[in-house]
Amino acid sequence: MPTLLIVFGIRFFFYMDEHEPIHVHISYGGKKAKIELSPAVRVIYNHGIKEQVMKKAINTCKNYREEFIEEWHKCFD
């Protein structure tokens, strides 16, 4: 599971057998969520991460979107 970034205690990562649409998984305090990056940043699911933390995760995805997509292509193309 390649870790892309850890910020605010939130871990952004891929699983090794990913599929499109391009997305990242996040974990925080033992809870998990999945955020799509393309065509737009949006939450696919959230299993228990509080709204305040999710806002930080979404903003981080928006700020690092291009870098995360580039890493996706390096890993899965």
C-alpha positions in Angstrom: 0.0 0.0 0.0 1.9 3.0 -1.2 1.5 6.0 1.2 1.2 9.2 -0.7 1.1 11.7 2.1 0.4 12.0 5.9 -0.9 15.4 7.0 -3.0 16.4 10.0 -2.7 12.7 11.0 -4.6 11.7 7.8 -2.9 9.0 5.7 -3.5 9.2 2.0 -2.8 5.9 0.1 -3.5 3.5 -2.7 -4.1 -0.3 -2.5 -1.9 -2.3 -4.9 -4.9 -3.7 -6.9 -6.7 -0.4 -7.6 -9.2 0.3 -10.4 -10.6 3.4 -12.0 -12.0 5.9 -11.4 -8.8 7.4 -10.0 -9.1 7.8 -6.3 -7.3 7.7 -2.9 -8.1 6.0 0.3 -7.6 7.8 3.6 -7.4 6.6 7.1 -7.6 8.5 10.3 -7.9 7.1 13.9 -8.7 3.7 12.6 -11.5 5.0 10.4 -11.5 4.9 6.5 -12.8 6.8 3.5 -12.4 6.9 -0.2 -12.1 10.1 -2.3 -12.3 10.2 -6.1 -9.8 12.5 -7.8 -11.0 12.3 -11.4 -13.0 13.7 -13.0 -13.6 15.7 -9.8 -12.7 15.5 -6.2 -15.7 13.9 -4.3 -16.2 11.5 -1.4 -17.1 8.0 -2.5 -17.6 6.7 1.0 -16.8 7.6 4.6 -16.8 5.0 7.4 -16.8 7.1 10.5 -14.3 10.0 9.9 -15.7 13.2 11.4 -16.8 16.0 9.1 -14.1 18.4 10.2 -11.4 15.8 9.3 -13.1 15.0 6.0 -13.0 18.7 5.1 -9.3 18.7 5.6 -8.9 15.5 3.6 -11.0 16.9 0.7 -9.0 20.2 0.7 -5.8 18.2 0.7 -7.0 16.1 -2.2 -7.8 19.3 -4.1 -4.4 20.8 -3.3 -2.5 17.6 -4.2 -4.8 16.3 -6.9 -2.3 16.5 -9.8 0.5 14.9 -7.8 -1.8 12.1 -6.6 -3.0 11.5 -10.2 0.6 11.4 -11.4 1.4 8.8 -8.7 -1.6 6.8 -9.7 -0.4 6.6 -13.3 3.1 5.6 -12.1 1.7 2.8 -10.1 -1.1 1.5 -12.3 -0.4 2.3 -16.0 
